[in-house]
């Protein structure tokens, strides 16, 4: 037994010293198919269009491109007034570092691979503080490899934003635990996690906020100290509010300019309405409904882990019980039985797909596994498990790449092909001055606008349009554009053209030279002011935590 104990200590010491390197190796093996397989996920065509446009703006010195110019046959799109920028900051930074030598697909794959790796690092950081190093490493690899995370979100949906959303919940939980234990850097960790989560994927932010509230209620039900729960919840809420404030430069314009596009209607109607996407057991499981199969597997896994824990723990940790009930609560939100709650808490409806709560189910499942990996009989097999991980990572990555991708109907395949051809943006980012028919024709290539996609479109002077001489500027009308007389500097009147939504500039004479300028909307200016205030509060919190004495507290 002494030799076995010594072997376990040596293995843990090896993992402690080289855990990040091991995790990096496993992440590379899991994501190898991203470089050898063609990714055909539902959002991949849009990812490529956005990557090309976002990187183009960044190469021109625009650090946060909101209006992207090369989409929609060069007519542009306001997509990044609404879509979170962090995933495309990462992919575009890769583009800048390599001088654009690779394809947009390579940069998108690079951002996905980094998201998987960073999520593993975040989970490893959380678990490493409370479990043995080898247990933390194995569980972190599991987090990267789970079917919803690596399978559905990569190969079925190509959900780049949601992939980055997986990075931050473990860090958020790590910060909350440190606040619970009254340890240093809890505030800072929650602030950083909230900032990253908001800039990655707003629906995931709503999911994590819902999960945090559910966790607080569970702790009260499990008869934890109510005053301690209230103190931790208050501190975590304030820290999250600071992080959310930091990102106001993104979300404040996003929520105050919804009426300028079709985003608002898109998020709450048709196939994107939350009520149309509950997971129902009676539905047949096909590749196109992989989420349902994954949900059932996760339910079975949670139940099995709970049974095993009840049998094997001589004194079951209360955190194990809380985690299991938390996972079941998140699974409940996937089902039609939770519909009254969705109707009551209306912000939840912005999540669109209830099965996105599998994000937190994944977190719960990994935490349960980490508890079970601490059992003595499992610890004795840590070395074998660690050396099997490379093979399992290769097999898992290849399995998801081969069997998760859906079989799209011809209509979806047609839309994907059209997007690749005309650089068409998603329909919800259609400006409100553009008719749906014109936008559809533009996407399909029935209407041909620019001589070559991504090049500056040729303007055209039109006489006697509404009794005035106007310039037809081949760009969709949006309030971020200003036109001035290049000679006198006088501002010129802009208005949208009927039906097409293109920009018309009223000219004092047909010989006027027009200069176009991009201006920040008032909502953007207010958002950046709020962000500055958030950064100030964050700096105060970091300074306070840096100066406060270290508190040693027992691990829960």
N, C-alpha and C positions, 0 to 999 in steps of 0.2 A: 504493500500500500504506500510505503514511503517513496518508493521509486515512482509509482504512478503519480503521487502528489507532486514530486519534483518535476516529472515530465509535463504535467499540467501547468506548473509555474513557469517552466521554460517556454512552453508554447504561448502562454499569455504574455510573457515578457517580449517574445519575438513579435507578436501582434502589436503590443504596445509601442514598440520602437518603429515598426514598419507598416502599421495598419493602413495609413493613407496610400502607400505604394501598392499594397495588396488590393485595396479597394479600387484603385485606378486600373490595375490589371483586369479585374473582374468587369469593370464598366466597359473597357475596351472590347473584351470578349463578347459581352452582351450586345454591343451595338455594332459589331462587325458587319452584320447584314445591311446596315444603312449604307455601306460603301459598295456592296456587291449586288444588291437587289434594287429594282425600280420601285420607288415608293409611290403608290397610287391612292393614298388615303384621300378622304373626302375633301379636305381643305388644302391638299398639296398644290393644286393649280393656283389657288389664291396665294398660298405662301410664296410661290415662285414669282408671281406678279408683284407682290408687295416687296419681296426681297430686292428685286431688280430696281424698283422705283425708289425704295428707301435708301439703298446703297448709293444710287445715282445722286440723290440730294445730299447725302453726307459727303460724297466726293467733291461736291461743289461748296462745301463749307457750312452746310446747314446741319447743326448738331441735333436738332429735333424736328425732322420734317413732318409737318401735319398735312399739308396739301402735297400729294405726290403726283408728279406731272406726266409720267410716261404711261399711265394707265388709260384705259378707254380710248385707244387709238390716239393717244396724245392729248386728249381733252382734260385729263386729270381727274382726281378724286379726293374728297375730304376724309378718307378712311381713318387717318391717324389723328383726327380730332376726337375719335371715338375708341379706336383700338389701342390697347396698351402697348407701349413702345419697347419695353425691355428685351423681349425675344429678338426683335429686329435690330436693336442696338448691338446685340451680341453677334448676330449673323453679318451685319454690315461692318462691324469692327474686324471680323475675319476677312471680309472682302478688302478692307483698307490695308490690312497687314500683308495680304498676298497680292496687292495691286490689281485685284480683279481678274486674276489669271484663271480662276476656276469658274465653274458654272453656278448659277443661282441655286440649283439643286444641291450642290456640294456645300454651299454656305448654310442652307437650311438644315441639311443633315448634320453639319458641324454644330449648329445651335442646339439641335435636338440631342446630339450626343453629349454636349456639355451640360444640358439640363438634366439628363439621366445621371451623369457623374456627380453633379452638384447636389442632386437630391440624395444620393448615397452618402456623400460627405456630411450633409446636414443631419441625416438620420444617425450616422455613426457618431457625430458630435453629441447628439442627445443621449444615445444609448451608452456611450463610453463613460458618461458621468455617473451611471447607475448600475451598470452590469460589467461583467468581466470582459476584457478586450476582445477575446475570440467570440464570445456570444454577441457582442455589439457588431463585430465585423460580419458575421454570418447573417444576422438579422438585417443589417444595412444592405447587403447584397440582395436579400429577399425583397426588400422594398424597391430596389431598382428593377427587379425581374418580374414583379407581379403582373398578371394578365391584363388588368385594366390600365396599369401604368405603362408598361412597355408594349403590350399587345394592342389594346384598343386605341390608346391615345396616339401611338406612333403609326401602326400599320393599318388600322381601320379608319381612323379619323385624321391623322396627320395634324393633331391639335397642338401646334407649337406653343401657343400661349398657355394652355392648360398644362403642358409638360413642365414649363417653368413654374407653374403654380404648385407643383409637387415639391419644389425646393424648400418652400418657406414654412409649411406647417410644423415640421420637426423643430425648426429653430424657434418658432412661436411657442411651442410646448416647452422647449428647453428654457426659454425665458420665463414662462409662467411658473415652472417648477422652481426656478431660482427665486422668484418672488415669493412663492409659497414657503421656501426655506429661509427667506430673508437674507439671501446671499447677494454679493456684489454682481453687477452687470445684468441683472434681470430686466431692468427698465430698458437698457440699451439694446439687449437682444430682441425684446418685443418690438421696439421702435424699428430696428433694422428689418426684422421679418415682415412687419406690416408694410413698410415702404416697398420692399421687394415684391411682396405679394400683390399689392395694388398696381404696381407698374408692370406686373406680369399678366394678370388675368383678373378682371373685376368680379366675374361670377365666383371664382375661387375665394376671393376675399369675403364675399357674402357667405359662402359655405363655411369658411373657417370661423367667422363671427358666430354663426349659428351653432357650430360645434362647440365653441368656447362657452356659450350660454348653456348648452345642454350639459357640458361637463360640470359647470358650477351647480346646476340643479341636482345632478347625480351625486355629487359630493355631499350635498345636504341630505338627500334621501338615504345615503349610506352612513349618515350620522357622524360626519366629520365636524370639527369645530366650526360652528356657524360664523363666529367672529373672524376666524382665520380665513374661511372661504370668502366672506364679504370683503376683507382687507385685500386679499389676493386678486379678487375679481375687479375691485375698484382700481388697484394699481395697474393691472394688466389693461383695463379699459382705458385709463388715462394714457398709458404708454402707446397703445394702439391708436388712440386719437391723435397723438403727436405724429406718429408715422403716417397716418392718413392725411394729416394736414400738410406734411412735407410734399406729398404728391398732388396737391391741389392744382398745380400747374397743368396736370394731365386731366384729372377727373372733373374739375369745375367747368371747363369749356365743354367737356363731353356731355354732361347732364343738362347744361343750359342752352345747348345748340341743337338738341334733338329735333326740334321742329324744322330745321333747315334741310333735313334728309328724311328718308323713309325708315330710319333705324327704329324709332319708337313703335311703329306698327309691326315691323318685322319681328321684334323681340317677344311680342305677346299674341301672335295670331298664327293660324294654320298649323303646319307641322312643327313650328317652333314654340307653340304654346305649351306651357308646362303640363297641362292636363292631358295632352296627347302623348306624353312620353313617360308615364308611369310604367314600372316593370310589373307585368301581370303574369302569373304562373301559367295561365291557360294558353298564352301565346305560343305558337310553335317556334322552336329554336332553330334558326338558320344562321348562316354566316352573316347575313345582314342584320340579325338580331343578336349579335354576339354579347352585347351588354347584358341581356337577360341571362344567358348561360353563365357569364362571369358572376352575376349577382347571386345566382343559386349556389355556385361553387363557394363563394365567400360566406354565405349563410351556413353552409355545411361545415366549412373550415372553422368558423367561429364556434359553432356548437361542439365540434369535435375537440378543439383546443380547450374549451371550458370543461368538458368531461374529463379529459386527460389531466388537466390541472387539479380538478377535484380529487382525482384518484392518487395523484403523485405527490402533491404538496402536503407535508405533515402539518404545516401552519401556512395556509394560503395567504399571500399578501393582499391587503385590501385594494392595492392598485391593480392587481390582476382582475378582481371582481369588477372594479369600476371600469376597466378597459373593455371587458367583455360586454357589459351592459351598454357602454358608449357605442361600441360597434353595432350592436343590435338596434340601438336607437337610430343610428345613421342609416342602417338598412331599411328601417321602417319608413323613413322619408322617401324611399324609392317607390313605395307601394301606393295603390289607390286609396288605401285606408287612411293615409296621411293628408288627403285632399282638404279636409276642413282646416288643417293647420296652414296649408299653403294659401287658402282663401283668407284666413285671418291675418297672416303676416305677409302683406302684399309685396314687400321688397324681395321675398323669396322667389316670386314669379319671374324676376329678371334672370334667374339662373337658367331658365328655359328647359333644361333636361334634369329631372330629379335624379337620374342615375349618376350625375356628376358627384353626388355625395359618396360615391365609391372612393373618392380621394381620401376621405377620413376613415372609411372602412379599411382601406389599405394600411393606414397609420395604426389603427387599432389592432389589426391582425399581426403586424410586425411587432408591436409591443407585447402581445400575448406570446408570440414565439420567443422573444427575448427572455421573458420570464421562464419559459419551459427549457430554454437552453442552459439555464443555471442549475437545473436538476443534476445531482451527482452522477447518475447513470449516463446523462447526456454529455456532461463535461468530460467524462472519460473518453468520449469519441470525438472530441473537438478537432484533434489533429487529422483524423480520417476525413471529417466533414470539410475541413479547410482545403485539403488537397483534392477533394472531389469537386470543389467549387468551379475550377476552370472548365472541366468537362460539362458540368451542369449549365454554366453560363453560355458556353458555345451551343449546347443543345437547345436551351431555352430561347436564345435569340433567334436561332434558325427556325424553331418551331413557330414562334409568333409570326415571323416573316412569311412563312409558307401557308399557315392555316387561318390566320386572323383576317387577312384582307377580304373585304366584302365583294359580292358580285353585284355590281351596279346595274340598274335598268338602263336601257338605251338613252333615255332622256337625260340622265345624270352624266353619262359618258359624253353626250353631245355638249352639255354645258362645260365640262372640263376641257374638251377639245376646243371649244370656242374661246374659252379664257386664254388658252395657250396661244391661239392665233391672233386675237385682237387685244390682248392684255386687258381684258374686261375685268372690272372690279365686281365685288358682290353687289347684288341688286339693292340691298338695304342702304348702301351708301350713295344711291341716286339722289342728286340734289332735288329739292322739292319743286323746282321750276322745270324739271325735265319729265316729260311724259313717260309712262311705263313702256308704251309701244316703241317710242324712239330709242329708249335704252335697250330694249330687247333686240331691236334691229341693229343697233350699234354693236352689241355683244356678238351677234350672229354673223356680222360682217356684211349684212344686207345694205347698211349705210356705211360708206367708206369715206373717212374724213381726212386723215393725215396721209401725206405721200409715203411716209415710212414711219413705223411705230417708234415712238420715243423721240422723234425729231420735232423741232419747233414747227407748229402748224402755220400755214401761210394765211395772213389776215387778208380781209377783202373789204374794200370800201363800197358801201351801198348808198345810192341816192334815193331821196324821197321815201324813206322808211318812216312812217308816222309824221311826215312833213319835215323831216330833218335828214341831214347827211350823217351817216353813222359808219363806224368801223365794226365789222363782224370779226371779233377775236375768237379764234378757235380754241376756246377753253370754256369749260362749264362755269356759269356765273356762280360766284360765292362771295360773301362779304369780305373775305380776306384780301381781295384784289383792289388796287387803286390805280387809276390812270390819270396822268398829268400831261399837259402840253409841254413837250420837250423844249420849246423855245421860251415860253413865258413862265412855265412852272405852275400855271393855273390848273386846278383840278377839273377833270371832265366827268360828266355824268355817265354812270354805268347802269345798265338794266338788262334783264334776261330776255333773250329772244323767245317768242311764243313757241311752245311745243318742244323745240330742241333744247332749250335751257342754256344755249351758248351766250357769250357776253357781247352785248352791243355797247359801243362807246359813241356818244353824241359828239360830233366834231363841229367846231366853229366854221371850218372851211375844209374842202376836200384835200387841201395841201398840208393839213396839220400833221406834224410828227408826234406820235403818241409814245410815252414811256410808261411801262407798267411796273408797279411796285407791289410787293407783298407786305401787308400790314398785319399787326396783331389785333385780333378782335378784343373788345373791351373785356370779355369774359376771360381771355388769356391773360391780359394784364392784371386783372384782379386775382386770377389763379396763382400767378407767379408771386404776387405780393403775399398771399396767404402761405405759399410755400416757404418764402423767406422767414415768415414768422414761425413756421414749423421747424425750420432749420435752427433758428435761435433757441427755441424750446428744447430741441434735441441736444444742442450744444450744452445748455444748462444742465440737462439730465446726465449727460456723459461726464461733465466736470464734477457734478455732485457725487456720482457713483465712483469716480476715480479717487475722490478725497475721503469717501466714507470708509470706516474700518471694515476689515474682512470679518464676516460672521460665519462661524462653523455651525452647520446644522445637520442633523441626521438625515440620511436619504429616506424618503417615504417608502 
